[in-house]
């Protein structure tokens, strides 16, 4: 569903929902949420 982000991890994906960015990895049993970040933050400070 989300856009692949291979620069973070080979299986990482991101999803933008409203003002938030969700970074997650698909798993056989569902998803593993790595981070939920407010989209107004500077990405250099949290990546």
N, C-alpha and C positions, 0 to 999 in steps of 0.2 A: 504494500500500500504506500509506504513512504519512499522517498528518494534514496537510492543507494549512496553511501558515503565511504568509499573504500579508503580514503585518506585517514579515516578514524579507525577502521577495522575492516577486514575483508567482508564481513556480513552486516556491518552497521547500516542503519537507515535512519532518516529523520522525518518527522511529521510536524508540520506547522498547524497549530490549532489556536485560532484567535491570536493572542499576544504571546503565546508560548511555543517553544521548540522542544519536541520530545525526541530524544535520541534513544534508540532501542535496537535490539538484536533479535531476529526471529529464532525461536527454539522449537524443538520437536513437540513440546507440550504447550506452546503459546508464544509469548514474547518475554524478553528480559529488558526491563526499562533501565537504561543506564543513567539518564538524567532528564529532568524537566527544568527548562531554563526560561526565564522571562526574556522575550525577544528584544526588549529594549536595551539589554546589556551589550557591552562590547565583546564580541566573540573571542578576541585575543586574551581577554581576562579569564575566560572559563574553559577554553579548549585546551 
